[in-house]
Amino acid sequence: MATEFEELIGFLSSPSPQITKAAVDIVRGLTGSEDGLKSLAHYANVVLPSLSRLLAGPKEVSEPAAEALVNLSQDTDLARKMVEMGMVKIAMEILYKPESGISKLLVMLLVNLTQLDAGIASLLQTEDEKMNGLYVMKLVRSFCRSSSETSDDPFEHVASILVNISKQEAARKLLLDPKRGLLKQIIRQFDSSSPLRKKGVSGTIRNCCFEAESQLPNLLLISEFLWPALLLPVAGNKIYNEKDTSKMPLEVGSALSIEREPVTDPEIQVQVLEAIYLITLQDAGRRAFWSVNGPRILQVGYEDEQDPKVMEAYERVGSLLVDNSGTEEPSTEKSN
């Protein structure tokens, strides 16, 4: 005889919209507690497919179903089962249906699923040569087209997906492919007012710079966008003089010659400094960094910095520049 819990799960597939609605609301509530998650996990093979089918339904059932799946996917074992049952494909297909009203929740679900290697592979479509990279291209396009100036920014969490997938070499090569131009599009979002978008962009750049040894030409190909994103967050608060700005790219020099709102998020600052470090590990990367007056920017930025972790990241780049040059370089020691 079925237990009350088994009956509840069965009602998720009821032909009656009212019963289905009531059941999915209860399931959503259960996913908000640890005990509820454990109970549902025992019936994962039934619960997960039932909830996934409801994603394509009207918003009154698709929204609670999506919320439940987002909560369930925070459990690694359940997230793995979702990936195995093709949840990435399901989410992507529904995400781009015109009538879908749960875009933000589906993107949040993909964030959780791409914390797994298998989830990343599924999103990259690595097993389908013809479709490889299509999902990522769609998400980048949506990320860049949606506005962060409104309270409802359905694609802002794509920033976290990009950080997740760029931890894998295959995704980094996809993002760095000059024919696709994805990283160039992503970097432009660094000007967003959304902290989530900014952190996602800086984290993605940093991860892509792990390919600097083999992909440096492709990174420098977008230097017009790359250097402002990397240098402005660590340039400090001072207004730079013309002598300094005349040696910088126009986009950087113009921004540093006027009063500006400094980047004060240590996480972003450390990420861009790590990206600079990875670039300057390469001879050509160091030359490019010198050509934009990068060492001077780091010197000035370091003088204003108070956060120990950020200071350590400055010093790491500074020691690399000094160790690999026979010329006198600006010091990263603080002036009194």
C-alpha positions in Angstrom: 0.0 0.0 0.0 1.4 3.4 -1.0 2.5 5.8 1.8 1.2 9.4 2.0 4.6 10.5 0.6 4.3 8.1 -2.4 0.8 9.3 -3.0 2.0 12.9 -3.0 4.6 12.2 -5.6 2.1 10.4 -7.7 -0.1 13.5 -7.7 2.7 15.3 -9.6 1.5 13.3 -12.6 -2.2 13.7 -12.0 -4.5 14.6 -15.0 -6.2 17.2 -12.7 -4.4 20.6 -12.9 -5.7 21.5 -9.5 -4.3 18.4 -7.9 -0.9 18.7 -9.7 -0.7 22.4 -8.6 -1.3 21.4 -5.0 1.2 18.6 -5.1 4.0 20.6 -6.7 3.5 23.4 -4.2 3.9 20.9 -1.3 7.0 19.4 -2.9 8.5 22.8 -3.4 7.9 23.5 0.3 9.6 20.2 1.2 12.8 21.2 -0.7 13.2 24.1 1.6 14.2 21.9 4.5 16.9 19.4 5.0 14.5 16.7 6.2 12.3 17.3 3.2 15.3 17.1 0.8 16.3 13.8 2.4 12.8 12.4 2.0 12.5 13.4 -1.6 16.0 12.0 -2.4 14.7 8.5 -1.6 12.2 8.9 -4.5 14.6 10.8 -6.8 14.0 8.4 -9.7 10.3 9.4 -9.7 10.4 12.9 -8.4 13.0 14.3 -10.8 11.3 13.2 -14.0 7.9 14.3 -12.7 9.2 17.8 -11.9 11.0 18.1 -15.2 7.8 17.3 -17.1 6.1 20.1 -15.3 8.7 22.7 -16.5 6.9 22.9 -19.8 3.5 23.5 -18.3 1.8 26.8 -17.3 3.6 29.1 -15.0 1.5 28.1 -12.0 3.1 24.7 -12.0 6.3 25.3 -13.9 7.5 27.9 -11.4 7.2 25.8 -8.3 8.6 22.8 -10.2 11.6 24.8 -11.3 12.1 26.2 -7.7 12.0 22.6 -6.4 14.6 21.4 -8.9 16.9 24.4 -8.1 16.8 23.4 -4.4 17.2 19.7 -5.1 20.2 20.4 -7.4 22.2 21.8 -4.6 22.6 18.2 -3.5 25.5 16.8 -5.5 24.1 13.3 -5.9 20.7 14.6 -7.0 22.4 17.1 -9.4 24.3 14.1 -10.9 21.1 12.2 -11.4 19.6 15.2 -13.1 22.5 15.5 -15.5 22.3 11.8 -16.3 18.6 12.1 -17.1 19.3 14.9 -19.6 18.2 17.9 -17.4 20.7 20.3 -19.1 19.1 19.7 -22.5 15.5 19.9 -21.0 16.4 23.2 -19.3 18.0 24.7 -22.4 15.1 23.7 -24.7 12.4 25.2 -22.3 14.6 28.3 -21.6 14.3 29.3 -25.3 10.6 28.7 -25.8 8.9 32.1 -26.3 6.2 31.3 -23.7 8.7 30.3 -20.9 8.2 32.5 -17.9 10.8 30.8 -15.7 14.0 31.8 -17.4 15.8 33.0 -14.2 15.1 29.7 -12.4 16.2 27.6 -15.3 19.5 29.5 -15.5 20.0 29.1 -11.7 19.4 25.3 -12.2 22.1 25.3 -14.9 24.4 27.1 -12.5 24.1 24.2 -10.0 24.4 21.5 -12.7 27.5 23.0 -14.2 29.3 22.6 -10.9 29.7 19.0 -12.0 32.1 17.9 -14.8 29.4 15.9 -16.4 27.1 18.9 -16.3 29.7 21.0 -18.0 30.2 18.4 -20.7 26.4 18.3 -21.2 26.2 22.0 -21.6 29.2 22.1 -24.0 27.6 19.2 -26.0 31.0 17.6 -26.3 29.5 14.4 -27.7 27.9 16.1 -30.6 30.5 17.6 -32.9 27.9 19.5 -35.0 26.2 21.0 -32.0 29.3 21.6 -29.9 29.2 25.0 -28.2 25.7 25.9 -29.4 24.2 26.1 -25.9 27.1 28.2 -24.6 26.7 30.6 -27.6 23.0 31.0 -26.9 23.6 31.7 -23.2 26.4 34.3 -23.9 24.1 36.0 -26.4 21.3 36.2 -23.9 23.7 37.3 -21.1 24.9 40.2 -23.3 21.5 41.2 -24.5 19.6 41.2 -21.2 19.7 44.3 -19.1 21.2 44.5 -15.6 19.5 47.8 -15.1 16.2 46.3 -14.3 15.2 44.5 -11.1 14.4 41.3 -13.1 17.6 40.3 -14.9 16.7 36.7 -16.0 20.2 35.9 -17.4 22.5 37.5 -14.8 23.3 34.1 -13.3 24.8 33.1 -16.7 27.9 34.9 -15.2 28.2 32.0 -12.7 27.7 29.4 -15.4 30.6 30.9 -17.4 32.9 30.8 -14.4 31.9 27.1 -13.8 32.5 25.9 -17.3 35.7 27.9 -17.9 37.3 25.7 -15.3 37.6 23.1 -18.0 40.0 23.4 -20.9 37.4 22.5 -23.6 35.3 25.5 -22.5 38.2 27.9 -22.3 39.2 27.0 -25.9 35.6 27.5 -27.0 35.4 31.0 -25.3 38.8 32.0 -26.7 38.0 30.9 -30.3 38.4 34.2 -32.3 35.9 33.0 -34.9 33.1 32.8 -32.3 34.2 35.9 -30.4 32.6 34.9 -27.1 35.1 36.2 -24.6 35.0 39.6 -26.4 31.3 39.7 -25.9 31.5 38.6 -22.2 34.2 41.2 -21.3 32.0 44.0 -22.4 29.6 43.1 -19.5 32.3 44.1 -17.0 30.8 47.6 -17.2 27.6 46.3 -15.7 26.3 47.7 -12.4 25.5 44.1 -11.3 28.1 42.8 -8.9 27.2 39.2 -10.0 27.9 40.0 -13.6 31.2 41.8 -12.8 32.4 38.9 -10.7 31.4 36.4 -13.3 33.2 38.3 -16.0 36.4 38.7 -14.0 36.3 35.1 -12.9 35.8 33.9 -16.5 38.7 36.1 -17.8 40.9 34.7 -15.1 40.1 31.1 -15.9 40.6 31.7 -19.6 44.1 33.1 -18.9 45.2 29.6 -17.8 45.4 29.1 -21.5 47.8 32.0 -22.0 50.7 29.7 -22.9 49.0 28.4 -26.0 46.3 31.1 -26.5 48.1 34.4 -25.8 47.6 35.7 -29.4 43.9 35.2 -29.1 43.8 36.9 -25.7 45.8 39.9 -27.0 43.6 40.0 -30.1 40.9 41.5 -27.8 43.3 43.7 -25.9 41.1 46.7 -26.6 38.5 45.2 -24.2 40.8 43.0 -22.1 43.2 45.7 -20.7 40.5 48.0 -19.3 38.8 45.0 -17.6 42.0 43.9 -16.0 43.7 47.2 -15.2 40.9 49.6 -14.1 39.9 47.5 -11.0 43.5 47.6 -9.7 44.4 51.2 -10.7 43.6 52.8 -7.3 41.8 56.0 -6.6 44.3 58.6 -7.9 43.8 60.7 -11.0 46.7 59.9 -13.3 48.8 62.6 -15.0 49.2 63.0 -18.7 52.7 61.6 -18.6 51.3 58.3 -17.4 48.1 58.2 -19.4 49.9 59.0 -22.7 51.5 55.6 -22.5 48.3 53.8 -22.0 45.5 52.6 -24.4 42.9 55.3 -24.9 40.2 53.4 -23.1 42.4 53.0 -20.0 44.1 56.4 -20.0 40.8 58.3 -20.5 39.2 56.5 -17.5 42.2 57.1 -15.2 42.5 60.8 -16.1 39.2 61.7 -14.4 37.5 61.1 -11.1 35.9 57.6 -11.0 34.2 55.1 -8.8 36.9 52.7 -7.8 36.4 48.9 -7.7 36.6 47.9 -4.1 35.5 44.2 -4.3 38.6 42.2 -3.2 37.4 39.1 -5.1 37.3 40.9 -8.4 40.7 42.6 -7.7 42.4 39.3 -6.9 40.9 37.6 -10.0 42.1 40.3 -12.4 45.6 40.3 -10.8 45.7 36.6 -11.1 44.8 37.0 -14.8 47.5 39.6 -15.2 50.0 37.2 -13.6 49.1 34.4 -15.9 49.5 36.6 -18.9 52.8 38.1 -17.8 54.2 34.6 -17.2 54.7 34.6 -21.0 57.4 36.8 -22.6 55.0 38.2 -25.1 52.5 38.8 -22.3 55.0 40.8 -20.3 56.0 42.9 -23.3 52.3 43.6 -24.0 51.8 44.6 -20.3 54.7 47.0 -20.4 53.4 48.5 -23.7 50.2 49.6 -21.9 52.1 51.0 -18.9 50.7 48.2 -16.8 53.5 48.3 -14.1 52.9 52.0 -13.4 49.2 51.3 -12.9 50.0 48.4 -10.5 52.4 50.6 -8.6 49.8 53.4 -8.1 47.0 50.9 -7.3 49.2 49.1 -4.7 49.8 52.3 -2.8 46.1 52.7 -2.2 45.4 49.1 -1.3 44.6 47.9 2.3 43.3 44.4 1.8 46.1 41.8 2.6 45.0 39.3 0.0 44.8 41.9 -2.8 48.2 43.3 -1.7 49.6 39.8 -1.9 48.3 39.4 -5.5 49.9 42.7 -6.5 53.2 41.6 -5.0 53.1 38.3 -6.9 52.8 40.1 -10.2 55.4 42.7 -9.2 57.9 40.0 -8.3 57.4 38.3 -11.6 57.9 41.5 -13.5 61.2 42.3 -11.6 62.5 38.7 -11.9 62.0 38.6 -15.7 63.5 42.0 -16.7 66.9 43.4 -16.8 65.6 46.9 -16.7 64.6 49.0 -13.7 60.9 48.5 -13.0 58.5 50.4 -10.8 58.5 49.0 -7.3 55.4 47.6 -5.6 56.7 48.9 -2.2 54.4 51.4 -0.6 55.7 54.9 -0.4 55.5 56.7 2.9 
